[in-house]
Amino acid sequence: MKVAIFFGSKSDKDTMKKAADILAEFGVDYKAYIISAHRAGALLKQTVEQVEKDGAQVIIAGAGLAAALPGVIA
């Protein structure tokens, strides 16, 4: 996996799918994760650490409303 896509809830899925579609169009290996920064902080931290260990070169993160997810991942 070269790219990890994180979004905060299922309601963000349609927006983040656009990024996934472009990656797929160019043959870029990616994996998407739905993890809330507010409700699952420990799981988010653990998952980000794991994708980094697995060799992810890019992380795309987005969320609606409060949009804490990108900042927490950074």
MARVEX-10063 format. One record per residue: residue in one letter; x, y, z of N, C-alpha, C in turn. Coordinates in Angstrom, 1 decimal. Each point is the difference from the previous one (the first is absolute). Example, Ala and Ser with C-alpha at 12.3 -4.5 7.8 and 13.67 -1.06 7.14 Angstrom:
<rec><residu>A</residu><n_east>13.2</n_east><n_north>-5.7</n_north><n_up>7.8</n_up><ca_east>-0.9</ca_east><ca_north>1.2</ca_north><ca_up>0.0</ca_up><c_east>0.9</c_east><c_north>1.2</c_north><c_up>0.0</c_up></rec>
<rec><residu>S</residu><n_east>-0.4</n_east><n_north>1.1</n_north><n_up>-0.7</n_up><ca_east>0.9</ca_east><ca_north>1.1</ca_north><ca_up>0.0</ca_up><c_east>-0.8</c_east><c_north>1.1</c_north><c_up>0.8</c_up></rec>
//
This chain:
<rec><residu>M</residu><n_east>0.8</n_east><n_north>-1.2</n_north><n_up>0.0</n_up><ca_east>-0.8</ca_east><ca_north>1.2</ca_north><ca_up>0.0</ca_up><c_east>0.9</c_east><c_north>1.2</c_north><c_up>0.0</c_up></rec>
<rec><residu>K</residu><n_east>-0.2</n_east><n_north>0.9</n_north><n_up>-1.0</n_up><ca_east>0.7</ca_east><ca_north>1.2</ca_north><ca_up>0.0</ca_up><c_east>-0.7</c_east><c_north>1.2</c_north><c_up>0.6</c_up></rec>
<rec><residu>V</residu><n_east>-1.3</n_east><n_north>0.0</n_north><n_up>0.0</n_up><ca_east>-0.8</ca_east><ca_north>1.1</ca_north><ca_up>0.5</ca_up><c_east>-1.1</c_east><c_north>-0.5</c_north><c_up>1.0</c_up></rec>
<rec><residu>A</residu><n_east>-0.1</n_east><n_north>0.7</n_north><n_up>1.1</n_up><ca_east>-1.1</ca_east><ca_north>-0.3</ca_north><ca_up>0.9</ca_up><c_east>-1.0</c_east><c_north>1.1</c_north><c_up>0.0</c_up></rec>
<rec><residu>I</residu><n_east>-1.2</n_east><n_north>-0.3</n_north><n_up>-0.1</n_up><ca_east>-1.1</ca_east><ca_north>1.1</ca_north><ca_up>0.0</ca_up><c_east>-0.8</c_east><c_north>-0.2</c_north><c_up>1.3</c_up></rec>
<rec><residu>F</residu><n_east>0.0</n_east><n_north>1.1</n_north><n_up>0.8</n_up><ca_east>-0.7</ca_east><ca_north>-0.1</ca_north><ca_up>1.3</ca_up><c_east>-1.2</c_east><c_north>1.0</c_north><c_up>-0.1</c_up></rec>
<rec><residu>F</residu><n_east>-1.2</n_east><n_north>-0.4</n_north><n_up>0.4</n_up><ca_east>-1.1</ca_east><ca_north>0.9</ca_north><ca_up>0.2</ca_up><c_east>-0.7</c_east><c_north>-0.3</c_north><c_up>1.3</c_up></rec>
<rec><residu>G</residu><n_east>-0.6</n_east><n_north>1.0</n_north><n_up>0.5</n_up><ca_east>-0.5</ca_east><ca_north>-0.1</ca_north><ca_up>1.4</ca_up><c_east>-1.3</c_east><c_north>-0.7</c_north><c_up>0.2</c_up></rec>
<rec><residu>S</residu><n_east>-0.9</n_east><n_north>-0.1</n_north><n_up>-1.0</n_up><ca_east>-1.2</ca_east><ca_north>-0.7</ca_north><ca_up>0.2</ca_up><c_east>-0.5</c_east><c_north>-0.5</c_north><c_up>-1.4</c_up></rec>
<rec><residu>K</residu><n_east>-1.0</n_east><n_north>-0.9</n_north><n_up>0.0</n_up><ca_east>-0.6</ca_east><ca_north>-0.5</ca_north><ca_up>-1.2</ca_up><c_east>-0.6</c_east><c_north>1.1</c_north><c_up>-0.8</c_up></rec>
<rec><residu>S</residu><n_east>-0.4</n_east><n_north>1.1</n_north><n_up>0.6</n_up><ca_east>-0.6</ca_east><ca_north>1.1</ca_north><ca_up>-0.7</ca_up><c_east>1.0</c_east><c_north>0.7</c_north><c_up>-0.9</c_up></rec>
<rec><residu>D</residu><n_east>1.3</n_east><n_north>-0.1</n_north><n_up>0.3</n_up><ca_east>1.0</ca_east><ca_north>0.6</ca_north><ca_up>-0.8</ca_up><c_east>0.5</c_east><c_north>-0.9</c_north><c_up>-1.2</c_up></rec>
<rec><residu>K</residu><n_east>-0.6</n_east><n_north>-1.2</n_north><n_up>-0.1</n_up><ca_east>0.5</ca_east><ca_north>-1.0</ca_north><ca_up>-0.9</ca_up><c_east>-0.2</c_east><c_north>0.5</c_north><c_up>-1.5</c_up></rec>
<rec><residu>D</residu><n_east>-1.1</n_east><n_north>0.6</n_north><n_up>-0.3</n_up><ca_east>-0.2</ca_east><ca_north>0.4</ca_north><ca_up>-1.4</ca_up><c_east>1.1</c_east><c_north>1.1</c_north><c_up>-0.4</c_up></rec>
<rec><residu>T</residu><n_east>0.3</n_east><n_north>0.9</n_north><n_up>0.9</n_up><ca_east>1.0</ca_east><ca_north>1.0</ca_north><ca_up>-0.4</ca_up><c_east>1.4</c_east><c_north>-0.6</c_north><c_up>-0.1</c_up></rec>
<rec><residu>M</residu><n_east>0.3</n_east><n_north>-0.9</n_north><n_up>0.9</n_up><ca_east>1.4</ca_east><ca_north>-0.6</ca_north><ca_up>-0.1</ca_up><c_east>0.1</c_east><c_north>-1.0</c_north><c_up>-1.1</c_up></rec>
<rec><residu>K</residu><n_east>-1.2</n_east><n_north>-0.5</n_north><n_up>-0.5</n_up><ca_east>0.0</ca_east><ca_north>-1.0</ca_north><ca_up>-1.1</ca_up><c_east>0.6</c_east><c_north>0.6</c_north><c_up>-1.2</c_up></rec>
<rec><residu>K</residu><n_east>-0.2</n_east><n_north>1.3</n_north><n_up>-0.2</n_up><ca_east>0.6</ca_east><ca_north>0.7</ca_north><ca_up>-1.1</ca_up><c_east>1.5</c_east><c_north>-0.2</c_north><c_up>-0.1</c_up></rec>
<rec><residu>A</residu><n_east>0.7</n_east><n_north>0.2</n_north><n_up>1.2</n_up><ca_east>1.4</ca_east><ca_north>-0.2</ca_north><ca_up>0.0</ca_up><c_east>0.4</c_east><c_north>-1.5</c_north><c_up>-0.3</c_up></rec>
<rec><residu>A</residu><n_east>-0.8</n_east><n_north>-0.9</n_north><n_up>0.5</n_up><ca_east>0.3</ca_east><ca_north>-1.4</ca_north><ca_up>-0.2</ca_up><c_east>-0.2</c_east><c_north>-0.3</c_north><c_up>-1.5</c_up></rec>
<rec><residu>D</residu><n_east>-1.0</n_east><n_north>0.6</n_north><n_up>-0.6</n_up><ca_east>-0.2</ca_east><ca_north>-0.3</ca_north><ca_up>-1.5</ca_up><c_east>1.1</c_east><c_north>0.5</c_north><c_up>-0.8</c_up></rec>
<rec><residu>I</residu><n_east>0.6</n_east><n_north>1.2</n_north><n_up>0.3</n_up><ca_east>1.1</ca_east><ca_north>0.5</ca_north><ca_up>-0.7</ca_up><c_east>1.2</c_east><c_north>-0.9</c_north><c_up>0.2</c_up></rec>
<rec><residu>L</residu><n_east>0.3</n_east><n_north>-0.4</n_north><n_up>1.2</n_up><ca_east>1.1</ca_east><ca_north>-0.9</ca_north><ca_up>0.3</ca_up><c_east>-0.1</c_east><c_north>-1.3</c_north><c_up>-0.8</c_up></rec>
<rec><residu>A</residu><n_east>-1.2</n_east><n_north>-0.6</n_north><n_up>0.0</n_up><ca_east>-0.3</ca_east><ca_north>-1.2</ca_north><ca_up>-0.8</ca_up><c_east>0.2</c_east><c_north>0.2</c_north><c_up>-1.5</c_up></rec>
<rec><residu>E</residu><n_east>-0.4</n_east><n_north>1.2</n_north><n_up>-0.5</n_up><ca_east>0.1</ca_east><ca_north>0.3</ca_north><ca_up>-1.4</ca_up><c_east>1.5</c_east><c_north>0.0</c_north><c_up>-0.4</c_up></rec>
<rec><residu>F</residu><n_east>0.9</n_east><n_north>0.4</n_north><n_up>0.9</n_up><ca_east>1.4</ca_east><ca_north>0.0</ca_north><ca_up>-0.3</ca_up><c_east>0.8</c_east><c_north>-1.2</c_north><c_up>0.5</c_up></rec>
<rec><residu>G</residu><n_east>-0.8</n_east><n_north>-1.0</n_north><n_up>0.5</n_up><ca_east>0.6</ca_east><ca_north>-1.3</ca_north><ca_up>0.4</ca_up><c_east>0.8</c_east><c_north>0.1</c_north><c_up>1.3</c_up></rec>
<rec><residu>V</residu><n_east>-0.3</n_east><n_north>1.0</n_north><n_up>0.8</n_up><ca_east>0.7</ca_east><ca_north>0.2</ca_north><ca_up>1.3</ca_up><c_east>-0.7</c_east><c_north>-0.9</c_north><c_up>1.1</c_up></rec>
<rec><residu>D</residu><n_east>0.8</n_east><n_north>-0.8</n_north><n_up>0.6</n_up><ca_east>-0.4</ca_east><ca_north>-0.9</ca_north><ca_up>1.1</ca_up><c_east>-0.4</c_east><c_north>0.9</c_north><c_up>1.2</c_up></rec>
<rec><residu>Y</residu><n_east>-1.2</n_east><n_north>-0.2</n_north><n_up>0.5</n_up><ca_east>-0.5</ca_east><ca_north>0.7</ca_north><ca_up>1.2</ca_up><c_east>-0.9</c_east><c_north>-0.8</c_north><c_up>0.9</c_up></rec>
<rec><residu>K</residu><n_east>-0.2</n_east><n_north>0.4</n_north><n_up>1.2</n_up><ca_east>-1.0</ca_east><ca_north>-0.6</ca_north><ca_up>0.9</ca_up><c_east>-0.7</c_east><c_north>1.1</c_north><c_up>0.7</c_up></rec>
<rec><residu>A</residu><n_east>-1.3</n_east><n_north>-0.1</n_north><n_up>0.2</n_up><ca_east>-0.8</ca_east><ca_north>1.0</ca_north><ca_up>0.7</ca_up><c_east>-0.4</c_east><c_north>-0.5</c_north><c_up>1.4</c_up></rec>
<rec><residu>Y</residu><n_east>0.0</n_east><n_north>1.0</n_north><n_up>0.9</n_up><ca_east>-0.4</ca_east><ca_north>-0.3</ca_north><ca_up>1.4</ca_up><c_east>-1.0</c_east><c_north>1.0</c_north><c_up>0.4</c_up></rec>
<rec><residu>I</residu><n_east>-1.0</n_east><n_north>-0.4</n_north><n_up>0.8</n_up><ca_east>-1.0</ca_east><ca_north>0.9</ca_north><ca_up>0.6</ca_up><c_east>0.2</c_east><c_north>-0.1</c_north><c_up>1.5</c_up></rec>
<rec><residu>I</residu><n_east>0.6</n_east><n_north>1.1</n_north><n_up>0.5</n_up><ca_east>0.4</ca_east><ca_north>0.0</ca_north><ca_up>1.5</ca_up><c_east>-0.3</c_east><c_north>1.4</c_north><c_up>0.5</c_up></rec>
<rec><residu>S</residu><n_east>-0.8</n_east><n_north>0.2</n_north><n_up>1.0</n_up><ca_east>-0.3</ca_east><ca_north>1.3</ca_north><ca_up>0.6</ca_up><c_east>1.1</c_east><c_north>0.4</c_north><c_up>0.9</c_up></rec>
<rec><residu>A</residu><n_east>0.6</n_east><n_north>1.2</n_north><n_up>-0.2</n_up><ca_east>1.0</ca_east><ca_north>0.6</ca_north><ca_up>0.9</ca_up><c_east>-0.7</c_east><c_north>0.2</c_north><c_up>1.4</c_up></rec>
<rec><residu>H</residu><n_east>-1.3</n_east><n_north>0.3</n_north><n_up>0.0</n_up><ca_east>-0.6</ca_east><ca_north>0.4</ca_north><ca_up>1.3</ca_up><c_east>-0.4</c_east><c_north>-1.3</c_north><c_up>0.8</c_up></rec>
<rec><residu>R</residu><n_east>-0.5</n_east><n_north>-1.0</n_north><n_up>-0.7</n_up><ca_east>-0.5</ca_east><ca_north>-1.2</ca_north><ca_up>0.7</ca_up><c_east>1.0</c_east><c_north>-1.2</c_north><c_up>0.1</c_up></rec>
<rec><residu>A</residu><n_east>1.0</n_east><n_north>0.1</n_north><n_up>-0.8</n_up><ca_east>1.0</ca_east><ca_north>-1.2</ca_north><ca_up>0.0</ca_up><c_east>1.4</c_east><c_north>0.5</c_north><c_up>-0.2</c_up></rec>
<rec><residu>G</residu><n_east>0.4</n_east><n_north>0.9</n_north><n_up>0.9</n_up><ca_east>1.4</ca_east><ca_north>0.6</ca_north><ca_up>-0.1</ca_up><c_east>1.1</c_east><c_north>-1.1</c_north><c_up>0.1</c_up></rec>
<rec><residu>A</residu><n_east>-0.2</n_east><n_north>-0.9</n_north><n_up>0.9</n_up><ca_east>1.1</ca_east><ca_north>-1.0</ca_north><ca_up>0.2</ca_up><c_east>0.1</c_east><c_north>-0.9</c_north><c_up>-1.2</c_up></rec>
<rec><residu>L</residu><n_east>-1.2</n_east><n_north>-0.4</n_north><n_up>-0.6</n_up><ca_east>0.0</ca_east><ca_north>-0.8</ca_north><ca_up>-1.2</ca_up><c_east>0.6</c_east><c_north>0.7</c_north><c_up>-1.1</c_up></rec>
<rec><residu>L</residu><n_east>-0.3</n_east><n_north>1.3</n_north><n_up>-0.2</n_up><ca_east>0.6</ca_east><ca_north>0.8</ca_north><ca_up>-1.0</ca_up><c_east>1.5</c_east><c_north>0.1</c_north><c_up>0.1</c_up></rec>
<rec><residu>K</residu><n_east>0.5</n_east><n_north>0.3</n_north><n_up>1.2</n_up><ca_east>1.5</ca_east><ca_north>0.0</ca_north><ca_up>0.2</ca_up><c_east>0.6</c_east><c_north>-1.3</c_north><c_up>-0.4</c_up></rec>
<rec><residu>Q</residu><n_east>-0.5</n_east><n_north>-1.1</n_north><n_up>0.5</n_up><ca_east>0.5</ca_east><ca_north>-1.3</ca_north><ca_up>-0.3</ca_up><c_east>0.0</c_east><c_north>-0.3</c_north><c_up>-1.5</c_up></rec>
<rec><residu>T</residu><n_east>-1.1</n_east><n_north>0.4</n_north><n_up>-0.7</n_up><ca_east>-0.1</ca_east><ca_north>-0.3</ca_north><ca_up>-1.4</ca_up><c_east>1.0</c_east><c_north>0.8</c_north><c_up>-0.8</c_up></rec>
<rec><residu>V</residu><n_east>0.1</n_east><n_north>1.3</n_north><n_up>0.3</n_up><ca_east>0.9</ca_east><ca_north>0.9</ca_north><ca_up>-0.7</ca_up><c_east>1.5</c_east><c_north>-0.6</c_north><c_up>0.2</c_up></rec>
<rec><residu>E</residu><n_east>0.3</n_east><n_north>-0.3</n_north><n_up>1.2</n_up><ca_east>1.3</ca_east><ca_north>-0.6</ca_north><ca_up>0.2</ca_up><c_east>0.3</c_east><c_north>-1.3</c_north><c_up>-0.8</c_up></rec>
<rec><residu>Q</residu><n_east>-1.1</n_east><n_north>-0.8</n_north><n_up>-0.1</n_up><ca_east>0.1</ca_east><ca_north>-1.2</ca_north><ca_up>-0.8</ca_up><c_east>0.2</c_east><c_north>0.2</c_north><c_up>-1.5</c_up></rec>
<rec><residu>V</residu><n_east>-0.8</n_east><n_north>1.0</n_north><n_up>-0.6</n_up><ca_east>0.1</ca_east><ca_north>0.2</ca_north><ca_up>-1.4</ca_up><c_east>1.4</c_east><c_north>0.6</c_north><c_up>-0.3</c_up></rec>
<rec><residu>E</residu><n_east>0.5</n_east><n_north>0.8</n_north><n_up>0.9</n_up><ca_east>1.4</ca_east><ca_north>0.5</ca_north><ca_up>-0.2</ca_up><c_east>1.0</c_east><c_north>-1.1</c_north><c_up>0.0</c_up></rec>
<rec><residu>K</residu><n_east>-0.1</n_east><n_north>-1.0</n_north><n_up>0.9</n_up><ca_east>0.9</ca_east><ca_north>-1.1</ca_north><ca_up>0.1</ca_up><c_east>-0.2</c_east><c_north>-0.9</c_north><c_up>-1.3</c_up></rec>
<rec><residu>D</residu><n_east>-1.2</n_east><n_north>0.0</n_north><n_up>-0.5</n_up><ca_east>-0.3</ca_east><ca_north>-0.8</ca_north><ca_up>-1.2</ca_up><c_east>0.5</c_east><c_north>0.6</c_north><c_up>-1.3</c_up></rec>
<rec><residu>G</residu><n_east>0.5</n_east><n_north>1.3</n_north><n_up>0.1</n_up><ca_east>0.6</ca_east><ca_north>0.6</ca_north><ca_up>-1.1</ca_up><c_east>-0.8</c_east><c_north>1.0</c_north><c_up>-0.8</c_up></rec>
<rec><residu>A</residu><n_east>-1.1</n_east><n_north>0.5</n_north><n_up>0.6</n_up><ca_east>-0.8</ca_east><ca_north>1.0</ca_north><ca_up>-0.6</ca_up><c_east>0.8</c_east><c_north>1.2</c_north><c_up>-0.3</c_up></rec>
<rec><residu>Q</residu><n_east>0.0</n_east><n_north>0.5</n_north><n_up>-1.2</n_up><ca_east>0.8</ca_east><ca_north>1.2</ca_north><ca_up>-0.3</ca_up><c_east>-0.8</c_east><c_north>1.3</c_north><c_up>0.0</c_up></rec>
<rec><residu>V</residu><n_east>-1.4</n_east><n_north>-0.2</n_north><n_up>0.0</n_up><ca_east>-0.8</ca_east><ca_north>1.2</ca_north><ca_up>0.0</ca_up><c_east>-1.2</c_east><c_north>-0.3</c_north><c_up>0.9</c_up></rec>
<rec><residu>I</residu><n_east>-0.5</n_east><n_north>0.9</n_north><n_up>0.8</n_up><ca_east>-1.2</ca_east><ca_north>-0.1</ca_north><ca_up>0.8</ca_up><c_east>-0.9</c_east><c_north>1.1</c_north><c_up>-0.5</c_up></rec>
<rec><residu>I</residu><n_east>-1.2</n_east><n_north>-0.3</n_north><n_up>-0.4</n_up><ca_east>-1.0</ca_east><ca_north>1.0</ca_north><ca_up>-0.3</ca_up><c_east>-1.1</c_east><c_north>-0.1</c_north><c_up>1.1</c_up></rec>
<rec><residu>A</residu><n_east>-0.3</n_east><n_north>1.1</n_north><n_up>0.6</n_up><ca_east>-0.9</ca_east><ca_north>0.0</ca_north><ca_up>1.1</ca_up><c_east>-1.1</c_east><c_north>1.1</c_north><c_up>-0.1</c_up></rec>
<rec><residu>G</residu><n_east>-1.2</n_east><n_north>-0.3</n_north><n_up>0.3</n_up><ca_east>-1.0</ca_east><ca_north>1.0</ca_north><ca_up>-0.1</ca_up><c_east>-1.2</c_east><c_north>-0.4</c_north><c_up>0.9</c_up></rec>
<rec><residu>A</residu><n_east>-0.7</n_east><n_north>1.0</n_north><n_up>0.4</n_up><ca_east>-1.2</ca_east><ca_north>-0.2</ca_north><ca_up>0.8</ca_up><c_east>-0.9</c_east><c_north>1.2</c_north><c_up>-0.1</c_up></rec>
<rec><residu>G</residu><n_east>-1.3</n_east><n_north>-0.1</n_north><n_up>0.4</n_up><ca_east>-0.9</ca_east><ca_north>1.1</ca_north><ca_up>-0.1</ca_up><c_east>-0.1</c_east><c_north>0.7</c_north><c_up>1.3</c_up></rec>
<rec><residu>L</residu><n_east>-0.8</n_east><n_north>1.0</n_north><n_up>0.1</n_up><ca_east>-0.3</ca_east><ca_north>0.8</ca_north><ca_up>1.2</ca_up><c_east>1.2</c_east><c_north>0.4</c_north><c_up>0.7</c_up></rec>
<rec><residu>A</residu><n_east>0.3</n_east><n_north>-0.6</n_north><n_up>1.1</n_up><ca_east>1.2</ca_east><ca_north>0.4</ca_north><ca_up>0.8</ca_up><c_east>1.3</c_east><c_north>-0.2</c_north><c_up>-0.6</c_up></rec>
<rec><residu>A</residu><n_east>0.1</n_east><n_north>-1.1</n_north><n_up>-0.9</n_up><ca_east>1.2</ca_east><ca_north>-0.3</ca_north><ca_up>-0.8</ca_up><c_east>1.3</c_east><c_north>-0.1</c_north><c_up>0.8</c_up></rec>
<rec><residu>A</residu><n_east>-0.1</n_east><n_north>-0.6</n_north><n_up>1.2</n_up><ca_east>1.2</ca_east><ca_north>-0.2</ca_north><ca_up>0.8</ca_up><c_east>1.0</c_east><c_north>-1.0</c_north><c_up>-0.6</c_up></rec>
<rec><residu>L</residu><n_east>-0.6</n_east><n_north>-0.9</n_north><n_up>-0.8</n_up><ca_east>0.8</ca_east><ca_north>-1.2</ca_north><ca_up>-0.4</ca_up><c_east>1.3</c_east><c_north>0.4</c_north><c_up>-0.7</c_up></rec>
<rec><residu>P</residu><n_east>0.1</n_east><n_north>0.8</n_north><n_up>-1.0</n_up><ca_east>1.3</ca_east><ca_north>0.4</ca_north><ca_up>-0.6</ca_up><c_east>1.0</c_east><c_north>0.5</c_north><c_up>1.0</c_up></rec>
<rec><residu>G</residu><n_east>-0.4</n_east><n_north>0.9</n_north><n_up>0.9</n_up><ca_east>0.9</ca_east><ca_north>0.5</ca_north><ca_up>1.0</ca_up><c_east>0.5</c_east><c_north>-1.0</c_north><c_up>1.0</c_up></rec>
<rec><residu>V</residu><n_east>-0.8</n_east><n_north>-0.9</n_north><n_up>0.4</n_up><ca_east>0.4</ca_east><ca_north>-1.1</ca_north><ca_up>0.9</ca_up><c_east>1.0</c_east><c_north>-0.9</c_north><c_up>-0.7</c_up></rec>
<rec><residu>I</residu><n_east>-0.3</n_east><n_north>-0.3</n_north><n_up>-1.2</n_up><ca_east>1.0</ca_east><ca_north>-0.9</ca_north><ca_up>-0.8</ca_up><c_east>1.3</c_east><c_north>0.7</c_north><c_up>-0.1</c_up></rec>
<rec><residu>A</residu><n_east>0.0</n_east><n_north>1.2</n_north><n_up>-0.3</n_up><ca_east>1.2</ca_east><ca_north>0.8</ca_north><ca_up>-0.3</ca_up><c_east>0.9</c_east><c_north>0.0</c_north><c_up>1.3</c_up></rec>
//
